[in-house]
Amino acid sequence: MQPIDIYCMANQDRSDRVRWLLEELEVPFKDHYLKKKSGDMDSPEYRKLNPTGRVPTIKDGETVVFESGAICLYLADKFQNKNLAPKLDSPERAAYLQWMVWSVASLECVVARMYTHVRTEEEKKETHRFTQEQCEAFKLALLPILEKQDYILKSGFSAADIMLAAVIPGAWDFLVEPNPAIKNYMERLMKRPAAIKTKVFEMPDMSGF
Ligand SMILES: N[C@@H](CCC(=O)N[C@@H](CS)C(=O)NCC(=O)O)C(=O)O
């Protein structure tokens, strides 16, 4: 099988979920590390693949996809035989799509804000308040499910768990530490051999940023 090309800056940027998913799917991949400082992400060759100049991007033969959520949706559907995405006619398909998109569109937006809106003491305070408030609401969505089942879908482990577990640690103090069911969920996922092998939860090497 031809490996899927992954364009990224480090194993722990948003390519983390893509690499983890491919490892779970047992699909070979090849990493291409780009250095922002050296202008790799602004090069005409890379901008042809991803005009936004961000990572991750994948190349699967002639197919190019950017945006981590879209990449994971594409891959889990393409390798349907590995059962990491409910089939189109499955009753769990709607919940699956909901969590796949929610993890990036709602949860990750809040997590990302913790890194960007902290320039002044006042901004830090407001970001802390906002994150706490948002995580209270996120908790109401996650807890009733994770208190009664091991994975976000009743049928078991899926690509939606990868998306969630790749983002949740960013809000560890707000969302994980105070909620044992979410902590147990994270610990369960962090022990998966594919997550360990792809170093999703290791400290990032910032040299490429
Ligand atoms: N929503 C996008 C976010 C992409 C993104 O912002 N990636 C970061 C790395 S994790 C990036 O490329 N940063 C470089 C920059 O901002 O110039 C996704 O999930 O793929």
Ligand as a Chemical Component Dictionary entry (heavy atoms), coordinates in Angstrom:
data_LIG
# 
_chem_comp.id                   LIG 
_chem_comp.type                 NON-POLYMER 
_chem_comp.pdbx_formal_charge   0 
_chem_comp.three_letter_code    LIG 
# 
loop_
_chem_comp_atom.comp_id 
_chem_comp_atom.atom_id 
_chem_comp_atom.alt_atom_id 
_chem_comp_atom.type_symbol 
_chem_comp_atom.charge 
_chem_comp_atom.model_Cartn_x 
_chem_comp_atom.model_Cartn_y 
_chem_comp_atom.model_Cartn_z 
_chem_comp_atom.pdbx_ordinal 
LIG N1  N1  N 0 -8.324 24.084 12.156 1  
LIG C1  C1  C 0 -7.071 23.733 11.544 2  
LIG C2  C2  C 0 -5.968 24.477 12.266 3  
LIG C3  C3  C 0 -4.662 24.414 11.511 4  
LIG C4  C4  C 0 -3.562 25.154 12.252 5  
LIG O1  O1  O 0 -3.740 26.295 12.699 6  
LIG N2  N2  N 0 -2.387 24.503 12.408 7  
LIG C5  C5  C 0 -1.280 25.104 13.084 8  
LIG C6  C6  C 0 -0.384 24.027 13.674 9  
LIG S1  S1  S 0 -1.184 23.000 14.807 10 
LIG C7  C7  C 0 -0.447 25.887 12.082 11 
LIG O2  O2  O 0 -0.346 25.490 10.937 12 
LIG N3  N3  N 0 0.191  26.958 12.539 13 
LIG C8  C8  C 0 1.071  27.710 11.725 14 
LIG C9  C9  C 0 0.707  29.130 11.630 15 
LIG O3  O3  O 0 -0.222 29.550 12.319 16 
LIG O4  O4  O 0 1.350  29.830 10.845 17 
LIG C10 C10 C 0 -6.889 22.201 11.614 18 
LIG O5  O5  O 0 -7.474 21.600 12.511 19 
LIG O6  O6  O 0 -6.201 21.633 10.762 20 
# 
loop_
_chem_comp_bond.comp_id 
_chem_comp_bond.atom_id_1 
_chem_comp_bond.atom_id_2 
_chem_comp_bond.value_order 
_chem_comp_bond.pdbx_ordinal 
LIG N1  C1  SING 1  
LIG C1  C2  SING 2  
LIG C1  C10 SING 3  
LIG C2  C3  SING 4  
LIG C3  C4  SING 5  
LIG C4  O1  DOUB 6  
LIG C4  N2  SING 7  
LIG N2  C5  SING 8  
LIG C5  C6  SING 9  
LIG C5  C7  SING 10 
LIG C6  S1  SING 11 
LIG C7  O2  DOUB 12 
LIG C7  N3  SING 13 
LIG N3  C8  SING 14 
LIG C8  C9  SING 15 
LIG C9  O3  DOUB 16 
LIG C9  O4  SING 17 
LIG C10 O5  DOUB 18 
LIG C10 O6  SING 19 
# 
